[in-house]
Amino acid sequence: MNAPADYAEALQRSSHAPVPGPGPHASIQCIVELFGAARFIAHTREVTLTLPEGATFSLVYASLAEKLPILVGRIINPDRARLMDGFACNVNGLDFVRTPTATVNAGDNILVLSADAGG
């Protein structure tokens, strides 16, 4: 690596480094916080996910199921594309997400909680 372009090319070839900027290989990070039954079952308070830019909540649930398979069938639906009935998803403590096709933004703090606890 003798030039900045060589370094940029090496980063693009690395499967461990996200490619910065817009494009098909760009990634975002979000934090999923687990509350109530989800936290109890997973023995985990939060999980950081790296997702492709433009990811939907379906991908959040699938990625969370991959990291914490114990949640499948209990908190995450077996199809891994949505939450089970009785559970809710909130973004940044402001809005409840009811559509799994909604888009996740970089830096979102996603809360998974029992629907009765969310109001």
C-alpha distances in whole Angstrom, upper triangle without the diagonal:
4,6,8,8,5,6,9,9,8,11,13,13,14,18,18,17,19,18,19,21,24,24,25,22,23,24,27,28,32,34,37,40,43,47,50,50,46,45,48,47,43,44,41,41,38,35,32,31,27,29,27,28,32,33,37,39,39,36,36,39,37,34,37,39,36,35,39,41,44,44,45,48,49,47,45,47,46,45,42,42,45,46,50,53,54,50,48,45,45,42,41,45,46,46,47,45,48,46,43,41,41,37,35,34,31,32,35,37,39,43,44,48,51,53,56,54,52,56
4,7,8,6,8,11,12,11,14,16,16,17,21,21,20,21,20,21,23,25,25,27,25,25,27,29,31,34,37,40,43,46,49,53,53,49,48,51,50,47,47,44,44,41,38,34,33,30,31,30,30,34,35,39,41,42,39,39,42,40,37,40,42,39,38,42,44,47,47,48,52,52,50,48,50,50,48,45,45,47,49,53,56,56,53,51,48,47,44,43,47,48,48,49,48,50,48,45,44,43,39,38,36,33,34,37,40,42,45,47,50,54,55,59,56,55,58
4,5,5,7,9,10,11,13,15,16,17,21,21,19,20,18,18,20,23,23,25,22,23,25,27,29,33,35,38,41,44,48,51,52,48,47,50,50,46,46,43,43,39,37,33,32,29,29,28,28,32,33,37,39,40,37,37,41,39,36,39,41,38,38,41,43,47,47,47,51,51,49,47,49,48,47,44,43,46,48,51,54,55,51,49,46,45,42,41,45,45,46,47,45,48,46,43,42,41,37,35,33,30,32,35,38,40,43,45,49,52,54,57,55,53,56
4,5,5,6,9,10,11,13,14,15,19,19,16,17,15,14,16,19,20,22,20,19,21,24,25,29,32,35,38,41,45,48,49,45,44,47,47,43,44,40,40,36,34,30,29,25,26,25,25,28,30,34,36,37,34,34,37,36,33,36,38,36,35,39,41,44,44,44,48,48,46,44,46,46,44,41,40,43,44,48,51,51,48,46,42,41,38,37,41,42,42,44,42,44,42,40,38,37,33,32,29,26,28,32,34,36,40,42,46,49,50,53,51,49,52
4,5,5,6,9,10,11,12,14,18,18,16,16,14,14,15,18,18,19,18,18,20,23,25,29,32,35,38,41,45,48,49,45,45,48,47,43,44,41,40,37,34,30,29,25,25,23,23,27,29,32,35,36,33,33,37,35,32,35,37,35,35,38,40,44,43,43,47,48,45,43,45,44,42,40,39,41,44,47,50,51,47,45,42,41,38,38,41,42,42,43,41,44,41,39,37,36,32,31,29,26,28,32,34,36,40,42,45,49,50,53,51,49,52
4,5,5,6,9,10,11,12,16,17,15,16,14,15,17,20,19,20,18,19,21,24,26,30,32,35,39,41,45,48,49,45,44,47,46,42,43,40,40,37,33,30,29,25,26,24,25,28,29,33,36,36,33,33,37,35,32,35,37,34,34,37,39,43,43,43,46,47,45,43,44,44,42,39,39,42,44,47,50,51,48,46,42,42,39,39,42,43,43,44,42,45,42,40,38,37,34,32,30,28,30,33,35,37,40,42,46,49,50,54,52,50,53
4,5,5,6,9,10,11,14,14,12,14,12,13,16,18,18,20,17,17,19,21,23,27,29,32,35,38,42,45,45,42,41,44,43,39,40,37,37,33,30,27,26,22,23,22,23,26,27,31,33,34,31,31,34,33,30,32,34,32,31,35,37,40,40,40,44,45,43,40,42,42,40,37,37,39,41,45,48,49,45,43,40,39,36,36,39,40,41,42,40,42,40,38,36,35,32,30,28,25,26,30,32,34,37,39,43,46,48,51,49,47,50
4,5,5,6,9,10,13,14,11,11,9,10,12,15,15,16,14,14,16,19,21,24,27,30,34,36,40,43,44,40,40,43,42,38,39,36,35,32,29,25,24,20,21,19,19,23,24,28,31,31,28,28,32,30,28,30,33,30,30,33,35,39,38,39,42,43,40,38,40,40,38,35,35,37,39,42,45,46,43,41,37,37,34,33,37,38,38,39,37,39,37,35,33,32,28,27,25,22,24,27,30,32,35,37,41,44,45,48,47,45,48
4,5,5,6,9,12,13,11,12,10,12,14,16,15,16,13,15,17,20,22,26,29,32,35,38,41,45,45,41,41,44,42,39,40,37,37,33,30,27,25,21,21,19,20,24,25,29,31,31,28,29,32,30,28,30,32,30,30,33,35,38,38,38,42,43,41,38,40,39,37,35,34,37,39,43,46,47,43,42,38,38,35,35,39,40,40,40,38,40,38,35,33,33,29,28,26,24,26,29,32,33,37,38,42,45,46,50,48,46,49
4,5,5,6,10,11,10,12,11,13,16,18,17,17,14,15,17,20,22,25,28,31,34,36,40,43,43,39,39,42,40,37,38,35,35,32,28,25,23,20,21,20,21,25,25,29,31,31,28,28,31,29,27,29,31,28,28,32,33,37,37,37,41,42,40,37,39,38,37,34,34,37,39,42,45,46,43,41,38,38,35,35,39,40,40,40,38,40,38,35,34,33,30,28,27,24,26,29,31,33,36,37,41,44,46,49,47,46,49
4,5,5,8,8,6,8,7,10,13,15,15,15,12,12,14,16,18,22,24,27,30,33,36,40,40,36,36,39,37,34,35,32,32,28,25,22,20,17,17,16,18,21,22,26,28,28,25,25,28,27,24,26,28,25,25,29,31,34,34,34,38,39,37,34,36,36,34,31,31,33,35,39,42,43,39,38,34,34,31,31,35,36,36,37,35,37,35,32,31,30,27,25,23,21,22,25,27,29,32,34,37,41,42,45,44,42,45
4,6,8,9,7,8,6,9,12,13,12,12,9,10,12,16,18,22,24,27,30,33,37,40,40,36,36,39,38,34,35,32,32,29,25,22,20,16,16,15,16,19,20,24,26,27,23,24,27,25,22,25,27,25,25,29,30,34,33,33,37,38,36,33,35,34,32,30,29,32,34,37,41,42,38,37,33,34,31,31,35,36,35,36,33,35,33,30,28,28,25,23,22,20,22,25,27,29,32,33,37,40,41,45,43,41,45
4,6,9,8,10,9,13,15,17,15,14,11,13,15,18,20,24,26,28,32,34,38,41,40,37,36,39,38,34,35,33,33,30,26,23,21,18,18,16,18,22,22,26,28,28,24,25,28,25,23,26,27,24,25,28,30,33,33,33,37,38,36,33,35,34,32,30,30,33,35,38,41,43,39,38,35,35,33,34,37,38,38,38,35,37,35,32,30,30,27,26,25,23,25,27,30,30,34,35,38,41,43,46,45,43,46
4,5,6,8,9,13,16,17,16,15,12,13,14,17,18,21,24,26,29,31,35,38,38,34,33,36,35,31,32,29,30,27,23,20,18,15,16,16,18,21,21,25,26,26,23,23,26,24,21,24,25,22,22,26,27,31,31,31,35,36,34,31,33,32,31,28,29,31,33,36,40,41,37,36,33,34,31,32,35,36,36,36,34,36,34,31,30,30,26,25,24,21,23,26,27,28,31,32,36,39,41,44,42,41,44
4,6,8,9,13,16,17,16,14,11,12,12,15,16,19,21,23,26,28,32,35,34,31,30,33,31,28,29,27,27,24,21,18,16,13,14,13,16,19,19,22,23,23,19,20,22,20,17,20,21,18,18,22,24,27,27,27,31,32,30,28,29,29,27,25,25,28,30,33,36,37,34,33,30,31,29,30,33,34,34,34,31,33,31,27,27,27,24,22,22,20,22,24,25,26,29,29,33,36,38,41,39,38,42
4,7,10,12,16,17,17,16,12,12,11,14,14,17,19,21,24,26,30,33,33,29,28,31,30,26,27,24,25,22,18,15,14,11,13,13,16,19,19,22,23,23,19,19,22,20,17,19,21,18,17,21,23,26,26,27,30,31,29,27,29,29,28,25,25,28,29,32,35,36,33,32,29,29,27,27,31,32,32,32,30,32,30,27,27,27,24,21,21,18,19,22,23,24,27,27,31,34,36,39,38,36,40
4,6,9,12,15,14,14,10,10,10,12,13,16,18,21,24,27,30,34,34,30,29,32,31,28,29,25,26,22,19,16,14,11,13,13,14,18,18,21,23,23,20,20,23,21,18,20,23,20,19,23,25,28,28,29,32,33,31,28,31,31,29,26,26,28,30,33,36,37,33,32,29,29,26,26,30,31,31,32,30,32,30,27,26,26,23,20,19,16,18,20,22,23,26,28,31,35,36,40,38,36,40
4,6,9,11,11,11,7,6,6,9,10,14,17,19,23,25,29,33,33,29,29,32,31,27,28,25,25,21,18,15,13,9,10,9,11,14,15,18,20,21,17,17,21,20,17,19,21,19,19,22,25,28,27,28,31,32,29,27,29,29,27,24,24,26,28,31,34,35,31,30,26,26,24,24,27,29,28,29,27,29,27,24,23,23,19,17,16,13,15,18,20,21,24,26,30,33,34,38,36,34,37
4,7,9,8,9,6,5,7,10,13,16,19,22,26,28,32,35,36,32,32,35,34,31,32,29,28,25,21,18,16,12,12,10,11,14,15,19,22,22,19,20,23,22,19,22,24,22,22,26,28,31,30,30,34,35,32,29,31,31,29,26,26,28,30,34,36,37,34,32,28,28,25,25,29,30,30,30,28,30,28,26,24,23,20,18,17,14,17,19,22,23,27,28,32,36,37,40,38,36,39
4,7,8,10,8,6,7,9,12,16,19,22,25,29,32,35,36,33,32,36,35,32,33,29,28,25,22,18,16,13,13,11,11,14,16,19,22,23,20,20,24,23,21,23,26,24,24,27,30,33,31,32,35,36,33,31,32,33,31,28,27,29,31,34,37,38,34,32,28,27,24,24,28,28,28,29,27,30,28,26,24,23,19,17,15,12,15,18,21,23,26,28,32,36,36,39,38,35,38
4,7,10,9,6,8,10,13,16,20,23,26,30,33,36,37,34,34,37,37,33,35,31,30,26,24,20,18,14,14,11,10,13,15,19,21,23,20,21,24,24,22,24,27,26,26,29,31,34,33,33,36,37,34,31,33,34,31,29,27,29,31,34,37,38,34,31,28,27,23,23,27,27,27,28,26,29,27,25,23,21,18,16,14,12,15,18,21,23,27,29,32,36,36,39,38,35,38
4,7,8,6,9,10,14,17,21,23,27,30,33,36,37,33,34,37,37,34,35,32,31,27,24,21,18,15,13,10,8,10,13,17,20,21,19,20,23,23,21,24,27,26,26,29,31,34,32,32,35,36,33,30,31,32,30,27,25,27,29,33,35,36,33,30,27,26,23,23,27,27,26,27,25,27,25,23,20,19,16,15,13,12,16,18,21,23,26,28,32,35,35,39,37,34,37
4,6,5,9,12,15,18,22,24,28,31,34,37,37,34,35,38,37,34,36,33,32,28,25,22,19,15,13,10,8,10,13,16,20,21,18,20,23,22,21,24,26,25,25,29,30,33,32,31,34,35,33,30,31,31,28,26,24,26,29,33,35,37,33,31,28,27,25,25,29,29,28,28,26,28,25,23,20,19,16,16,15,14,18,20,23,24,28,29,33,36,36,39,38,36,38
4,6,9,12,15,18,22,23,27,29,33,36,36,32,33,36,35,32,34,31,31,27,24,21,18,14,12,8,8,9,11,15,18,18,16,18,21,19,18,22,23,22,23,26,27,31,30,29,32,33,30,27,28,28,25,23,22,24,27,31,33,35,32,30,27,27,24,26,29,29,28,28,25,26,23,21,18,19,15,16,15,15,19,20,23,23,27,28,32,35,35,38,37,35,38
4,6,10,13,16,20,22,26,28,31,35,35,31,31,35,33,30,32,29,29,25,22,18,15,12,10,7,8,11,12,15,18,19,15,17,20,19,17,20,22,20,21,24,26,29,28,28,31,32,30,27,28,28,25,23,22,24,27,30,33,35,31,30,26,27,24,25,29,29,28,28,25,27,25,22,20,20,16,16,15,14,17,19,22,22,26,27,31,34,34,38,37,35,38
4,7,11,14,17,20,23,26,30,33,33,30,30,33,32,29,31,27,27,23,20,17,14,10,9,6,6,9,11,14,17,18,15,16,20,19,17,19,22,21,21,24,26,29,28,28,31,32,29,26,28,28,26,23,22,24,26,30,32,34,30,28,25,24,21,22,26,26,25,26,24,26,23,21,19,18,15,13,12,11,14,16,19,20,24,25,29,32,33,36,35,33,35
4,7,10,14,16,20,22,26,29,30,26,26,30,29,25,27,24,23,19,16,13,10,6,5,4,5,9,9,13,15,16,13,13,17,16,14,16,19,18,18,21,23,26,24,25,28,28,26,23,25,26,24,21,20,21,23,27,30,30,27,25,21,21,19,19,23,24,23,23,21,23,21,19,18,17,13,11,10,8,11,13,16,17,20,22,26,29,30,33,32,29,32
4,7,10,13,17,20,23,26,27,24,24,27,27,24,25,22,20,17,14,10,8,6,5,6,6,9,9,12,13,15,12,11,15,16,13,15,18,17,17,20,22,25,23,24,27,27,24,22,24,25,23,20,19,20,22,25,28,28,25,22,19,18,15,16,19,20,20,20,19,21,20,17,17,15,11,9,7,5,7,9,12,13,17,19,23,26,27,30,28,26,29
4,7,10,13,16,20,23,24,21,20,24,24,21,22,18,17,13,10,7,6,4,6,9,9,11,10,13,13,15,12,11,14,15,12,13,16,16,15,17,20,22,21,22,25,25,22,20,23,24,23,19,19,19,20,24,26,26,23,20,17,16,14,14,17,19,19,19,18,21,20,18,17,16,13,9,8,5,6,8,10,11,14,17,20,24,25,28,26,24,27
4,7,10,13,16,20,21,18,17,21,21,18,19,16,14,10,9,6,5,7,8,11,11,12,11,12,11,14,12,9,12,14,11,11,15,15,14,16,19,20,18,20,23,22,19,18,21,22,22,18,17,17,17,21,23,23,19,17,13,13,10,10,14,15,16,16,15,18,18,16,16,14,12,8,8,6,5,5,6,7,11,13,17,20,21,24,22,20,24
4,6,10,13,17,18,15,14,18,18,15,16,12,10,7,6,4,6,9,11,14,15,16,14,14,12,15,13,10,12,14,12,10,14,15,13,14,17,18,16,19,21,20,17,16,20,22,22,18,18,17,17,20,22,21,18,16,12,12,10,10,12,15,15,16,15,18,19,17,18,16,14,11,11,9,7,6,5,6,8,11,14,18,19,22,20,18,22
4,7,10,13,14,11,11,15,15,12,14,10,9,5,5,6,7,11,12,16,16,17,14,14,11,13,12,9,10,12,10,8,12,13,11,12,15,15,13,15,18,17,13,13,17,19,19,15,15,14,13,16,18,18,14,12,10,10,9,10,12,14,14,14,13,16,17,15,17,15,14,11,12,12,10,8,6,5,6,7,11,14,16,19,17,16,19
4,7,10,12,9,8,12,13,11,12,9,6,4,7,9,11,14,16,19,20,20,18,17,14,16,16,12,12,15,14,11,14,16,13,13,16,16,13,16,18,16,13,14,18,20,21,17,18,16,14,16,18,17,13,12,10,10,10,10,11,14,15,14,14,17,18,17,20,18,18,14,15,15,13,11,7,6,5,6,9,12,15,17,14,14,17
4,7,8,6,5,9,10,8,9,7,5,6,8,11,13,17,18,22,23,23,20,18,15,16,17,13,12,15,14,11,13,15,13,11,14,13,11,14,16,13,10,12,16,18,19,16,17,15,12,14,16,14,11,11,10,11,12,13,13,16,16,15,15,17,19,17,20,19,19,17,18,18,16,14,11,9,6,5,6,10,13,15,12,13,16
4,6,6,5,8,10,10,10,9,7,9,12,15,17,21,22,25,26,26,23,21,17,19,20,16,15,18,18,14,16,18,16,14,16,15,12,16,17,14,11,13,17,20,21,19,19,17,14,14,15,13,10,10,10,11,13,14,13,16,16,15,16,18,20,19,22,21,22,19,21,21,19,16,13,11,7,6,5,8,11,12,9,10,14
4,6,5,6,9,10,11,11,10,12,15,18,20,24,25,28,29,29,26,24,20,21,22,19,17,20,20,16,17,20,18,15,17,15,12,16,16,12,11,14,17,20,22,20,21,18,14,14,15,12,10,11,13,14,17,17,16,18,19,17,18,19,22,21,25,24,25,23,24,25,23,20,17,14,11,9,6,7,10,11,8,11,14
4,5,5,6,8,10,11,11,13,15,19,20,24,25,28,30,29,26,23,20,20,21,18,16,18,19,15,15,18,17,13,15,12,10,13,13,9,8,12,15,17,20,18,19,16,13,12,13,11,9,12,13,16,18,20,18,21,21,18,19,19,22,21,24,24,25,23,26,26,24,22,18,16,13,10,8,7,11,12,11,13,16
4,5,5,6,8,8,9,10,12,15,16,20,21,24,26,26,22,20,17,17,18,15,13,15,15,11,12,15,13,10,12,10,7,10,11,8,6,9,13,15,17,15,16,14,11,11,13,11,9,11,12,14,16,18,17,20,19,17,17,18,20,18,22,21,22,20,22,23,21,19,16,13,10,7,7,8,12,13,12,14,17
4,6,5,6,5,6,8,11,14,16,20,22,25,27,27,24,22,19,20,20,16,15,17,16,13,13,16,14,11,13,11,10,13,15,12,10,13,16,18,21,18,19,17,14,15,17,15,12,14,14,15,17,18,17,20,20,19,19,21,22,21,24,24,24,21,23,23,21,19,15,13,11,9,9,11,14,15,13,15,18
4,6,5,7,9,12,14,18,20,23,25,29,30,30,27,25,22,22,23,19,17,19,19,15,15,18,15,12,14,11,10,14,15,11,11,14,17,19,22,19,21,19,16,16,18,16,14,16,17,18,21,21,20,24,24,22,22,23,25,24,27,27,27,25,27,27,25,23,19,17,14,12,11,12,16,16,15,17,20
4,6,8,10,13,14,18,19,22,24,27,29,29,26,24,21,21,21,18,16,17,17,13,13,15,13,10,10,7,7,11,12,9,9,12,15,16,19,17,19,18,15,14,16,15,14,16,17,19,21,23,22,25,25,22,22,23,24,22,26,26,27,25,27,27,25,23,20,18,15,12,12,13,16,17,16,18,22
4,5,8,10,10,14,16,19,21,24,27,27,23,22,19,19,19,16,14,15,14,11,11,12,10,7,9,7,7,10,13,10,10,12,15,16,19,16,18,17,15,15,18,17,15,16,16,18,20,21,21,24,24,22,22,23,24,22,25,25,25,22,24,24,22,21,18,16,14,12,13,14,18,19,18,19,23
4,7,10,11,15,17,21,23,26,29,29,26,25,22,22,22,19,17,18,17,14,14,15,12,10,12,10,11,14,16,14,13,15,19,20,22,20,22,21,18,19,21,20,17,19,19,20,21,22,22,25,25,24,24,25,27,25,28,27,27,25,26,25,23,22,19,17,15,14,14,16,19,21,19,20,24
4,6,8,11,14,17,20,23,25,26,23,23,20,20,19,16,15,17,15,12,13,14,11,9,12,11,11,15,17,15,13,15,19,20,22,19,21,19,17,19,21,20,17,17,17,18,19,19,19,22,23,22,22,24,25,23,25,25,24,21,23,22,19,18,15,14,13,12,13,16,19,21,18,19,23
4,7,11,13,17,19,23,24,25,22,22,19,20,20,16,16,18,16,13,15,16,13,12,15,14,13,17,19,17,14,16,20,22,23,20,21,20,17,19,21,19,16,16,15,15,16,16,16,19,20,19,20,22,24,22,25,24,23,20,21,20,17,16,13,12,10,10,12,14,18,19,16,17,21
4,7,10,13,16,19,21,22,19,19,16,18,17,13,13,15,13,10,13,14,11,11,14,15,13,16,19,17,15,15,19,21,22,18,19,18,17,19,21,20,16,16,14,14,14,14,15,18,19,18,18,21,22,20,22,21,20,17,17,16,14,13,10,9,9,10,12,15,18,20,18,18,21
4,6,10,12,16,18,19,16,17,15,16,14,11,12,13,10,8,11,11,8,9,13,14,13,15,19,17,15,15,18,20,20,16,17,17,16,19,22,21,17,17,14,15,14,15,16,19,20,19,18,21,21,19,21,20,18,15,16,14,13,12,10,10,11,11,14,17,20,22,20,20,24
4,7,10,13,15,17,14,15,14,16,13,10,12,13,10,9,13,12,10,12,15,17,16,18,21,20,18,17,20,21,21,18,18,18,18,21,24,23,20,18,16,16,14,14,17,19,20,19,19,21,21,19,20,19,17,13,13,11,10,10,9,10,12,13,17,20,22,25,23,22,25
4,6,10,12,14,11,12,12,13,10,8,10,11,7,8,11,11,9,12,15,17,16,17,20,20,17,16,19,20,19,15,16,16,17,20,23,23,20,18,15,16,14,15,18,20,20,19,18,20,19,16,17,16,14,11,12,10,10,10,10,10,13,14,18,21,23,26,24,23,26
4,7,9,12,10,12,13,14,10,9,12,12,9,11,14,12,12,15,17,20,19,20,23,23,21,18,21,22,20,17,17,18,19,23,26,26,23,21,18,18,16,17,20,22,21,21,19,22,20,17,17,17,14,11,11,9,10,11,13,13,16,17,21,24,26,29,27,26,29
4,6,8,6,9,10,11,8,8,11,11,8,11,14,13,13,16,18,21,19,19,22,23,20,18,20,20,19,15,15,16,18,22,25,26,22,20,17,18,16,17,20,21,20,20,18,20,18,15,14,14,11,9,10,9,11,12,13,13,16,17,21,24,25,29,27,26,29
4,6,6,9,12,12,9,10,14,13,11,14,16,15,16,19,21,24,22,22,25,26,23,20,22,22,20,17,16,18,20,24,27,28,25,23,20,20,18,19,23,23,22,22,19,21,18,16,14,14,11,10,10,10,13,14,16,16,19,20,24,27,28,31,30,28,31
4,6,9,12,14,11,12,16,15,14,17,19,19,19,22,24,26,25,24,27,28,25,22,24,25,22,19,18,19,22,25,28,29,25,23,20,19,17,18,22,22,20,21,18,20,18,16,14,13,9,8,8,8,12,12,16,16,20,21,25,28,28,31,30,28,31
4,7,10,11,10,11,15,15,14,17,19,19,20,22,24,26,24,24,26,27,24,21,22,23,20,18,16,17,20,23,25,27,24,21,18,18,16,17,21,20,18,19,16,17,15,13,10,9,6,7,8,9,13,13,16,15,19,20,24,26,26,30,29,26,29
4,7,8,6,8,11,11,11,13,15,16,17,19,20,23,20,20,22,23,20,17,18,20,17,14,12,14,16,20,22,24,21,18,15,16,14,16,19,19,18,17,14,15,13,10,9,8,6,6,8,10,13,12,14,13,16,17,21,23,23,27,26,24,27
4,5,5,7,9,10,11,13,14,16,17,18,19,22,19,18,20,21,18,15,16,17,15,12,10,11,13,17,19,20,18,15,13,14,13,15,18,18,15,14,11,12,9,6,5,5,4,6,9,12,14,12,14,12,15,15,18,21,20,24,24,21,24
4,5,5,6,9,10,10,12,14,15,16,17,19,16,15,17,17,14,12,13,15,13,10,8,8,10,14,16,17,14,12,9,11,10,14,16,16,13,12,8,9,8,5,6,6,6,6,10,13,14,11,12,10,12,11,15,17,17,20,20,18,20
4,5,5,6,9,10,11,12,14,15,15,17,14,13,15,16,13,10,10,12,10,7,4,6,9,12,15,17,14,13,11,14,14,17,19,19,17,14,11,11,9,5,6,8,9,10,13,16,17,15,15,13,14,13,16,18,18,22,22,20,22
4,5,5,6,8,10,10,12,14,14,17,15,14,16,17,15,12,13,13,11,8,7,9,12,15,18,20,17,16,13,15,15,18,20,21,18,17,14,14,12,8,9,10,10,9,12,14,15,14,15,13,15,14,18,20,20,24,24,22,25
4,6,5,6,8,10,11,12,13,15,13,13,16,16,13,10,12,14,13,9,8,9,10,14,17,18,15,13,11,12,12,15,17,18,16,15,12,13,12,9,10,11,10,8,11,12,13,11,12,9,11,11,15,17,18,22,21,19,22
4,5,5,6,9,10,10,11,13,10,9,12,12,10,7,9,10,10,6,6,6,7,11,14,15,12,12,10,13,14,16,18,19,17,15,12,13,12,9,11,12,12,11,15,16,16,14,14,11,12,10,13,15,16,20,19,18,21
4,5,5,6,9,10,10,12,11,9,12,14,12,8,9,10,8,5,6,8,10,13,16,18,15,15,14,17,17,20,21,23,21,18,16,16,15,11,13,14,14,13,16,17,18,17,17,14,15,14,17,18,20,23,23,22,25
4,5,5,6,9,10,13,11,11,15,16,13,11,13,13,12,8,10,11,13,15,19,20,17,17,15,17,17,19,21,22,21,19,17,18,17,13,14,15,14,13,15,15,16,15,15,13,15,14,17,19,21,24,24,23,26
4,5,5,6,8,10,8,9,13,13,10,9,11,12,13,9,10,11,11,14,17,18,14,14,13,15,15,17,19,21,20,18,16,17,17,14,16,16,16,14,16,16,16,15,14,11,12,11,14,16,18,22,21,20,24
4,5,5,5,8,6,6,10,11,9,7,9,9,10,7,9,10,10,12,16,17,15,16,15,17,18,21,22,24,22,20,18,18,18,14,17,18,18,17,19,20,20,18,17,15,15,13,15,17,19,22,22,22,25
4,6,6,9,9,9,13,14,13,11,13,12,12,9,12,13,14,16,20,21,18,19,18,20,21,23,24,26,25,23,21,21,20,17,19,20,19,18,20,20,20,19,19,17,17,16,19,21,23,26,25,25,28
4,6,9,9,11,14,15,13,12,15,14,15,12,14,15,15,17,21,21,19,19,18,20,20,21,23,25,25,23,21,22,22,19,20,21,20,18,20,19,19,18,17,15,16,15,18,20,22,25,24,24,28
4,5,6,8,12,11,10,10,13,13,14,11,14,15,14,15,18,19,16,17,17,19,20,21,22,25,24,22,21,22,22,19,21,22,22,19,22,21,20,19,18,15,15,13,15,17,20,23,22,22,26
4,5,6,9,10,10,9,11,10,12,10,13,14,13,14,18,19,17,18,18,21,22,24,25,27,26,24,22,22,22,19,21,23,23,21,24,24,23,22,21,18,18,15,17,18,21,23,23,24,27
4,6,8,8,9,9,11,11,14,12,15,15,13,13,17,17,15,18,18,21,23,25,25,27,26,24,22,23,23,20,23,24,25,23,26,26,25,23,21,19,18,15,16,16,19,22,21,22,26
4,6,5,5,6,9,9,12,10,13,12,10,10,13,14,12,14,14,17,19,22,22,24,23,20,19,19,19,17,20,21,22,20,23,24,23,21,19,16,14,11,12,13,16,18,18,19,22
4,5,6,5,6,6,9,7,10,10,9,9,13,14,13,15,15,19,21,23,24,26,24,21,19,18,19,16,19,21,22,21,24,25,25,22,21,18,17,13,15,15,17,20,20,21,24
4,6,6,5,5,9,9,12,11,9,7,10,12,12,15,16,20,22,25,25,27,25,21,20,18,19,17,20,22,23,23,26,27,27,25,23,20,18,15,15,14,16,19,20,20,23
4,6,7,8,12,11,13,11,9,7,9,10,10,13,15,18,21,23,23,25,23,20,19,18,19,17,21,22,24,23,26,27,26,24,22,18,16,12,12,11,14,16,17,18,20
4,7,9,11,10,11,9,6,5,8,8,7,10,11,14,17,20,19,21,19,16,15,15,16,14,18,19,20,19,22,24,23,20,18,14,13,9,9,9,11,14,14,15,18
4,6,8,6,8,6,4,5,9,11,9,10,11,15,17,20,20,21,19,16,14,14,14,12,15,17,18,17,21,22,22,19,18,14,13,10,11,12,13,16,17,17,20
4,5,5,7,6,5,5,8,11,10,12,13,17,19,22,23,24,21,18,16,14,14,12,15,17,19,19,23,24,25,22,21,17,16,13,14,14,15,18,19,19,21
4,5,8,9,9,8,12,14,14,16,17,20,22,26,26,27,25,21,19,17,17,14,17,20,21,21,25,26,27,24,23,20,19,16,18,17,18,21,23,23,25
4,5,7,9,10,13,16,15,16,17,20,22,25,26,27,24,21,18,16,15,12,14,17,19,19,23,25,26,23,23,20,20,17,19,19,19,23,24,23,26
4,6,8,9,13,15,14,14,14,18,19,22,23,24,22,19,16,15,14,11,13,15,16,16,20,21,22,20,20,16,17,14,16,17,18,22,22,21,24
4,7,10,13,15,13,13,13,16,17,20,22,22,19,16,13,12,10,7,9,12,13,14,18,20,21,18,19,15,16,14,16,17,17,21,22,20,23
4,7,9,12,10,10,10,13,15,18,19,19,17,13,11,9,9,6,10,11,14,14,18,20,21,18,17,14,14,11,13,14,14,17,18,17,19
4,7,8,6,7,8,12,14,18,18,19,16,13,11,10,10,9,13,14,16,16,19,21,21,18,17,13,12,9,10,10,10,14,15,14,17
4,6,6,9,11,14,17,21,20,21,18,15,13,12,13,12,16,17,19,19,23,25,24,21,20,16,14,11,11,10,10,13,15,15,17
4,6,8,11,15,18,21,20,21,18,14,13,11,13,13,17,18,21,21,24,27,26,23,21,18,16,12,11,9,8,11,13,13,14
4,7,11,13,17,20,18,19,17,13,14,12,15,15,19,19,22,22,25,27,26,22,20,17,14,11,9,6,5,7,10,10,11
4,7,10,14,16,15,16,14,11,11,10,13,13,17,17,19,18,21,23,22,19,17,13,10,7,6,4,5,8,9,9,11
4,7,10,13,12,13,11,7,8,8,11,11,15,14,16,15,18,20,19,16,14,10,8,6,5,6,5,9,9,7,10
4,7,10,10,11,9,6,6,7,10,10,13,11,13,12,14,16,16,12,10,7,6,5,7,9,8,12,11,9,12
4,7,6,7,5,4,6,9,11,12,14,12,13,11,13,15,14,10,8,6,5,7,8,11,10,13,11,8,11
4,5,6,5,6,7,11,12,12,14,11,11,9,10,12,10,7,6,5,6,9,11,14,14,17,15,12,14
4,5,7,9,11,14,16,16,17,14,13,11,11,11,9,6,5,6,7,11,13,16,16,18,16,13,16
4,6,8,11,14,17,17,19,16,16,14,14,15,13,10,8,8,7,11,11,14,14,15,13,10,12
4,7,10,13,15,17,18,15,15,14,14,16,14,11,10,10,10,13,14,16,15,16,14,11,12
4,6,9,12,14,15,12,13,12,13,16,15,11,11,10,10,12,13,15,13,15,14,11,12
4,6,9,11,13,11,13,13,14,17,16,13,12,10,9,10,11,12,10,13,12,9,10
4,6,7,9,7,10,10,13,16,16,12,12,10,10,10,12,13,12,15,15,12,13
4,7,9,8,12,13,16,19,19,16,16,13,13,12,13,14,11,15,16,13,14
4,5,6,9,11,15,18,19,16,17,14,15,14,16,17,15,18,19,16,18
4,6,8,10,14,17,18,15,16,13,14,13,15,17,16,19,20,18,19
4,6,9,13,16,18,15,17,15,17,16,19,20,19,23,23,21,22
4,7,10,13,15,12,14,12,15,15,18,20,18,22,22,19,21
4,7,10,12,10,13,12,15,16,19,22,21,24,24,21,23
4,7,9,7,10,9,12,14,18,20,20,24,23,20,22
4,6,6,9,10,14,16,20,23,23,26,24,21,24
4,6,9,11,15,17,21,24,25,28,26,23,26
4,6,9,13,16,19,23,23,26,24,21,24
4,6,10,13,16,19,20,22,20,18,21
4,7,10,13,17,17,20,17,15,19
4,7,10,13,14,17,15,13,16
4,6,10,11,14,11,10,14
4,7,9,12,10,9,13
4,6,8,7,7,10
4,5,5,7,9
4,5,5,7
4,5,6
4,6
4
